[in-house]
Amino acid sequence: MFKIGNQGEFETLPDHAMAIYMGDTAAVEEFIKQGMDLEKEISLSKYIALTPLDLVLITNQQAVVKLLVEHGVNLNVKNNPAILKAARYGGEEAIRYLHQKGAKLDGLNKVKSSA
């Protein structure tokens, strides 16, 4: 079973989600080279789908966060800014890193909650 934050437990994960979950930067980089869309949600179950960045932040895989940022992932998606997940699941290091890379500190989610 794979526990992903408050999203639930999953018996299996798609290959690219598994690479992110395990923090396998080489595999994630290979998926990116093969054309993995960094903005497209990965379906984990019938009702749960997360973007690669959401999955990385929830599982607190800092090396993979850096890899996604290097490949231009959008840190300020409307209604889903990265800084919110970093504040909830990461820590000071993750927040500082994302802010240095352009994440806005005043981002709001769809219910207008902020970090």
C-alpha positions as CSV (number, residue, x, y, z in Angstrom):
1,M,0.0,0.0,0.0
2,F,1.2,3.5,-0.8
3,K,0.0,6.3,1.5
4,I,-0.1,9.7,-0.1
5,G,-0.7,12.4,2.5
6,N,-4.4,12.8,3.2
7,Q,-5.3,11.6,-0.3
8,G,-5.5,8.0,0.8
9,E,-3.8,4.7,0.4
10,F,-3.4,3.0,-3.0
11,E,-2.6,-0.6,-3.8
12,T,-0.8,0.4,-7.0
13,L,0.4,3.6,-8.7
14,P,1.0,4.4,-12.3
15,D,4.7,4.1,-13.3
16,H,5.4,7.8,-13.4
17,A,3.6,8.3,-10.0
18,M,5.6,5.5,-8.5
19,A,8.9,7.1,-9.6
20,I,7.8,10.3,-8.0
21,Y,6.6,8.6,-4.9
22,M,10.0,6.7,-4.5
23,G,12.0,9.8,-5.2
24,D,13.7,8.2,-8.3
25,T,15.0,11.3,-10.0
26,A,16.6,9.3,-12.9
27,A,13.2,7.6,-13.7
28,V,11.3,10.9,-13.4
29,E,13.8,12.6,-15.7
30,E,13.4,9.8,-18.2
31,F,9.6,10.2,-18.1
32,I,10.0,14.0,-18.7
33,K,12.3,13.2,-21.7
34,Q,9.6,10.9,-23.0
35,G,7.1,13.7,-22.9
36,M,5.4,13.6,-19.5
37,D,3.2,16.7,-19.2
38,L,4.2,18.4,-15.9
39,E,0.9,20.1,-15.7
40,K,-1.4,17.1,-16.4
41,E,-2.9,15.3,-13.5
42,I,-2.0,11.7,-12.9
43,S,-5.0,9.5,-12.1
44,L,-4.4,7.5,-8.9
45,S,-7.9,6.2,-8.5
46,K,-11.4,6.8,-9.8
47,Y,-11.7,10.0,-7.8
48,I,-8.1,11.0,-7.0
49,A,-5.8,12.7,-9.5
50,L,-2.8,14.9,-8.7
51,T,-0.3,16.8,-10.8
52,P,3.3,15.6,-10.7
53,L,4.2,18.7,-8.6
54,D,1.3,18.0,-6.1
55,L,2.5,14.4,-5.7
56,V,6.1,15.5,-5.2
57,L,5.1,18.1,-2.6
58,I,2.8,15.8,-0.7
59,T,5.4,13.1,-0.5
60,N,8.1,15.6,0.3
61,Q,10.6,14.4,-2.3
62,Q,12.9,17.5,-2.5
63,A,15.2,16.1,-5.1
64,V,12.3,15.6,-7.5
65,V,10.9,19.0,-6.7
66,K,14.2,20.5,-7.9
67,L,14.1,18.4,-11.0
68,L,10.5,19.5,-11.9
69,V,11.5,23.2,-11.2
70,E,14.5,22.8,-13.5
71,H,12.2,21.5,-16.2
72,G,9.9,24.5,-15.9
73,V,6.9,23.3,-13.9
74,N,4.4,26.1,-13.2
75,L,4.6,27.0,-9.5
76,N,1.7,29.4,-9.6
77,V,-1.2,27.5,-11.1
78,K,-4.4,29.4,-10.6
79,N,-6.4,27.8,-7.7
80,N,-3.5,25.4,-6.9
81,P,-0.3,27.3,-6.1
82,A,2.7,25.1,-5.1
83,I,3.4,27.2,-2.0
84,L,0.2,25.9,-0.3
85,K,1.2,22.2,-0.5
86,A,4.8,23.1,0.5
87,A,3.4,24.9,3.6
88,R,1.2,21.9,4.5
89,Y,3.4,19.0,3.7
90,G,7.0,20.3,3.4
91,G,8.8,22.6,5.6
92,E,10.8,25.8,5.7
93,E,13.4,24.5,3.2
94,A,10.7,23.6,0.6
95,I,9.0,27.0,1.0
96,R,12.2,28.9,0.7
97,Y,13.3,27.0,-2.3
98,L,10.0,27.4,-4.1
99,H,9.9,31.1,-3.3
100,Q,13.4,31.6,-4.6
101,K,12.3,29.9,-7.8
102,G,9.3,32.2,-8.3
103,A,6.5,30.7,-6.3
104,K,4.2,33.5,-5.0
105,L,3.7,33.5,-1.3
106,D,0.2,35.0,-1.5
107,G,-1.4,32.4,-3.8
108,L,-4.9,31.2,-3.0
109,N,-6.6,27.9,-3.7
110,K,-10.2,27.6,-5.1
111,V,-11.8,28.3,-1.7
112,K,-9.5,31.4,-1.2
113,S,-7.3,29.8,1.4
114,S,-3.7,30.9,1.6
115,A,-0.4,29.6,3.1
